């Protein structure tokens, strides 16, 4: 059977594309490499609580995710962090937020010639410790060593974050699995799981999509997967050099996420230089790429979440679970004291070297890659379209971006099919 559209990937982008196509009553199939939907959005649920292993936070400017959460039968709850909460480093320096705000000026002086992100720090930040701190923050946020990243690509990406608010102000009232299941329901009988796509070829009327065990035909294809995963598919007829180079410009990140539940939110009355503060985040300058945030929802359990990104995540992924947890708790106690050892529950997720989801929450454009690779891949090649959070014209690298990118790709596919 030939379909109007084949969607590769059942993450937020692919499922959002499927919802659009379902509403337009065109024939389509979604082919997913793994055994479940959602991609890097996944809730691990227990009898009395759940943990978000991947994407978790939003803000109210992220209108697509806000709508999706509410359509899935949940509410939007505030993250329990007040405006006067402080961001500190492991040195317990209350001025860290001021240092991080300087990041906004960092990208204004970029010229035509691209440079490594780490080199941009050296050119524009005189204080070595400030450089180290911002480098660590980027290693965690981008999940990749700043020495590898294109400054121009990051500058262009930051312009696409269409909000003046923090990205962590709100969360869904329940597991994000509910939002995934809601999107999945529109395409339930059209999704094939456990079928990694190995090859895309051309046919008389469009494309032939081959997995290890099956073959499908369609007039159009939406690759709703990270660009790194798309680059590993064999395109038998070849792709234009411009698109190939854009795909190869991306590199997967690496991230480990650990969340702890505590009886007492002891970090909300925290002494820094003999002054009592409420703590929002701890950024570690050493080791690089580690952030601890108050991830509690207002009126809910007391939680801290540690994000470990970049090279530190890669190294820790090679250790055992017990070794990683002991290392992480030792970092907590270094700043927060021995109370940090007495948690009542915890959950860890390791997103490193995954062949389909990508090793981090998103991929980044490499230095010496094509700095506008995302823009290139947003444009269809014939009736072949690329869609992912990294490529979104709005809110790239966020769940919001994935939803928007999927909807955009589906609408573009419809336009190409019926023009």
Residue pairs with C-beta under 8 A, 6 or more apart in sequence:
1 217
2 205
2 206
2 217
2 218
2 219
3 27
3 28
3 29
3 216
3 217
3 218
3 219
4 21
4 26
4 27
4 28
4 218
4 219
4 220
4 417
5 21
5 26
5 27
5 28
5 29
5 218
5 219
5 220
5 221
5 222
5 410
5 413
5 417
6 28
6 29
6 30
6 31
6 207
6 209
6 216
6 218
6 220
6 221
6 222
7 14
7 17
7 18
7 21
7 28
7 29
7 30
7 31
7 221
7 222
7 224
8 14
8 30
8 31
8 197
8 209
8 221
8 222
8 223
8 224
8 225
8 233
9 30
9 31
9 32
9 33
9 39
9 223
9 224
9 225
9 229
10 18
10 30
10 32
10 37
10 38
10 39
10 184
10 187
10 191
10 193
10 224
11 37
11 38
11 39
11 40
11 41
11 224
11 225
11 357
11 388
11 402
12 38
12 39
12 41
12 55
12 180
12 183
12 389
12 399
12 402
12 403
12 406
13 39
13 224
13 225
13 387
13 388
13 389
13 402
13 403
13 405
13 406
13 409
14 30
14 32
14 39
14 222
14 224
14 225
14 387
14 406
15 30
15 37
15 38
15 180
15 183
15 184
15 186
15 187
15 406
16 64
16 183
16 402
16 403
16 404
16 405
16 406
16 407
16 410
17 222
17 224
17 387
17 406
17 407
17 409
17 410
17 413
18 28
18 30
18 183
18 186
18 187
18 190
18 191
18 406
18 410
19 183
19 186
19 187
19 407
19 410
20 406
20 407
20 410
20 411
20 414
21 28
21 410
21 413
21 414
22 28
22 186
22 187
22 190
23 186
24 414
26 414
26 417
28 187
28 190
28 218
29 190
29 191
29 192
29 216
29 218
30 187
30 190
30 191
30 192
31 191
31 192
31 195
31 197
31 209
31 211
31 216
32 191
32 192
32 193
32 194
32 195
33 194
33 195
33 196
33 197
33 355
33 356
34 193
34 194
34 356
34 357
35 193
35 194
36 42
36 193
37 180
37 181
37 183
37 184
37 191
37 193
38 54
38 176
38 177
38 180
39 54
39 357
39 402
40 54
40 55
40 351
40 357
40 358
40 361
41 52
41 54
41 55
41 176
41 179
41 180
41 399
42 52
42 53
42 54
42 176
42 177
42 180
42 349
43 50
43 51
43 52
43 53
43 175
43 176
43 177
44 50
44 51
44 53
44 347
44 349
45 175
45 177
49 261
49 301
49 345
50 174
50 175
50 177
51 259
51 347
51 349
52 175
52 176
52 259
53 257
53 347
53 349
54 257
54 349
54 351
54 361
55 176
55 361
55 398
55 399
56 171
56 176
56 295
56 305
57 79
57 167
57 168
57 169
57 170
57 171
57 295
58 65
58 66
58 69
58 76
58 167
58 169
58 170
58 171
58 172
58 398
58 399
58 400
59 163
59 165
59 166
59 167
59 168
59 169
59 170
60 66
60 76
60 165
60 169
60 170
61 162
61 163
61 165
62 163
62 167
62 395
62 398
62 399
62 400
63 400
64 400
64 403
64 404
64 407
65 179
65 399
65 400
65 403
66 76
66 170
68 179
68 182
68 183
68 403
69 75
69 76
69 172
69 173
69 176
69 179
70 76
71 182
72 172
72 178
72 179
72 181
72 182
73 174
73 178
73 182
74 172
74 173
74 174
74 178
74 179
75 172
75 173
76 170
76 171
76 172
76 173
77 170
77 171
77 172
77 173
77 297
77 298
77 299
77 300
78 169
78 170
78 297
78 298
79 168
79 169
79 170
79 171
79 294
79 295
79 296
79 297
79 298
80 294
80 296
80 297
80 298
80 299
80 300
81 168
81 169
81 278
81 280
81 294
82 278
84 277
84 278
85 277
85 278
85 279
85 280
85 294
86 94
86 96
86 97
86 272
86 277
86 278
86 279
86 280
87 96
87 97
87 100
87 280
87 281
87 282
87 283
88 94
88 96
88 272
88 277
88 279
88 281
88 282
88 283
88 335
89 96
89 133
89 282
89 283
89 284
89 285
90 282
90 283
90 284
90 285
90 286
90 331
90 334
90 335
91 285
92 272
92 273
92 335
93 272
94 272
94 273
94 275
94 277
96 133
96 283
99 130
99 133
99 134
100 133
100 134
100 137
100 283
102 125
102 130
102 134
103 134
103 137
105 124
106 120
106 121
106 124
106 125
106 134
107 120
107 151
107 154
107 155
107 158
109 123
109 124
110 120
110 151
110 152
110 155
114 150
114 151
114 152
114 153
114 367
114 368
114 371
115 123
115 151
115 367
116 146
116 147
116 148
116 149
116 150
116 151
116 367
117 138
117 146
117 147
117 149
117 150
117 151
117 154
117 367
118 135
118 145
118 146
118 147
118 149
119 151
120 151
121 131
121 134
121 135
121 146
122 131
125 131
125 134
129 285
132 285
132 286
132 288
133 283
133 285
135 146
135 288
136 283
136 284
136 285
136 286
136 288
136 289
136 290
137 283
137 291
138 146
138 149
139 145
139 146
139 288
139 289
139 309
139 310
139 311
139 312
140 255
140 283
140 289
140 290
140 291
140 307
140 308
140 309
140 310
141 291
141 309
142 149
142 154
142 253
142 309
142 310
142 360
142 362
142 364
143 253
143 254
143 255
143 309
143 310
143 313
143 359
143 360
143 361
143 362
143 364
144 251
144 252
144 253
144 254
144 309
144 310
144 360
144 364
145 310
145 311
147 367
148 251
148 364
148 366
148 367
149 364
149 365
149 366
149 367
150 249
150 364
150 365
150 366
150 367
150 368
150 369
150 371
151 367
152 371
152 372
153 249
153 364
153 365
153 369
153 371
153 372
153 373
153 374
154 364
154 365
156 371
156 372
156 374
156 375
157 374
157 396
157 397
160 392
160 393
160 394
160 395
160 396
160 401
161 167
161 395
161 396
161 398
162 394
162 395
163 395
167 398
168 293
171 295
171 297
172 178
172 179
173 297
184 191
192 214
195 211
195 212
195 213
195 214
196 211
196 212
196 356
197 209
197 210
197 211
197 233
198 210
198 211
198 212
198 233
198 234
199 208
199 209
199 210
199 233
199 234
199 235
199 236
200 207
200 208
200 209
200 210
200 221
200 233
200 234
200 235
200 236
200 384
201 207
201 208
201 210
201 235
201 236
201 237
202 208
202 236
202 237
203 217
205 217
205 219
206 217
206 218
206 219
206 220
206 221
206 383
207 217
207 218
207 219
207 220
207 221
207 383
207 384
208 215
208 216
208 217
209 215
209 216
209 217
209 218
209 221
210 216
219 383
219 417
220 383
220 384
220 385
220 413
220 416
220 417
221 383
221 384
221 385
222 385
222 386
222 387
222 406
222 409
222 410
222 413
223 230
223 233
223 384
223 385
223 386
223 387
224 387
224 388
224 405
224 406
224 409
225 356
225 388
226 250
226 252
226 357
226 358
226 362
226 363
226 388
226 390
227 246
227 247
227 249
227 250
227 363
227 373
227 377
227 386
227 388
227 390
227 391
228 247
228 250
228 251
228 252
228 358
228 363
229 355
229 356
229 357
229 358
230 247
230 386
230 388
231 247
231 248
231 250
232 355
239 247
239 381
240 381
242 376
243 376
243 377
243 381
245 369
245 370
245 373
246 370
246 373
246 374
246 376
246 377
247 373
247 377
248 369
249 365
249 366
249 369
249 370
249 371
249 373
250 363
250 364
250 365
250 366
250 369
250 373
250 390
251 363
251 364
251 365
251 366
252 353
252 358
252 359
252 360
252 363
253 309
253 310
253 358
253 359
253 360
253 361
253 362
253 363
253 364
254 309
254 310
254 311
254 313
254 314
254 317
254 351
254 352
254 353
254 359
254 360
255 307
255 308
255 309
255 313
255 351
255 352
255 359
255 360
255 361
256 307
256 308
256 309
256 313
256 316
256 317
256 324
256 348
256 349
256 350
256 351
256 352
257 305
257 306
257 307
257 308
257 348
257 349
257 351
258 305
258 306
258 308
258 324
258 325
258 328
258 346
258 347
258 348
258 349
259 295
259 303
259 304
259 305
259 306
259 346
259 347
259 348
260 303
260 304
260 305
260 306
260 332
260 340
260 343
260 345
260 346
261 301
261 302
261 303
261 343
261 344
261 345
261 346
262 302
262 303
262 304
262 339
262 342
262 343
262 344
263 302
263 342
263 344
264 302
264 339
265 294
265 296
265 302
266 336
266 337
266 339
267 278
267 279
267 294
267 304
267 336
268 278
268 279
268 294
269 276
269 278
270 276
270 277
270 278
270 279
270 336
271 277
279 294
279 336
280 293
280 294
281 291
281 292
281 293
281 294
282 291
282 292
282 335
282 336
283 290
283 291
284 290
284 291
284 292
284 331
287 312
287 331
288 310
288 311
288 312
289 308
289 309
289 310
289 311
289 312
289 313
290 306
290 307
290 308
290 309
290 312
290 331
291 306
291 307
292 304
292 305
292 306
292 307
292 331
292 332
292 335
293 304
293 305
293 307
294 303
294 304
295 303
295 304
295 305
296 302
296 303
304 332
304 340
306 328
306 331
306 332
308 316
308 328
309 360
313 350
313 352
313 360
314 352
316 324
316 327
317 350
317 352
317 353
319 327
321 348
324 348
325 346
325 348
329 340
329 341
332 340
332 341
333 340
333 341
351 357
351 358
351 359
351 360
351 361
352 359
352 360
353 359
361 397
362 389
362 390
362 396
362 397
363 390
364 390
365 371
365 373
365 374
370 376
374 390
374 391
374 392
374 396
377 386
377 391
378 386
378 391
378 393
378 408
380 412
380 413
380 416
383 413
383 416
383 417
385 409
385 412
385 413
386 409
387 405
387 406
387 408
387 409
388 402
388 405
389 396
389 397
389 398
389 399
389 401
389 402
389 405
390 396
390 397
390 401
391 405
392 400
392 401
392 402
392 404
392 405
392 408
393 404
393 405
393 408
394 400
394 401
394 404
395 401
395 404
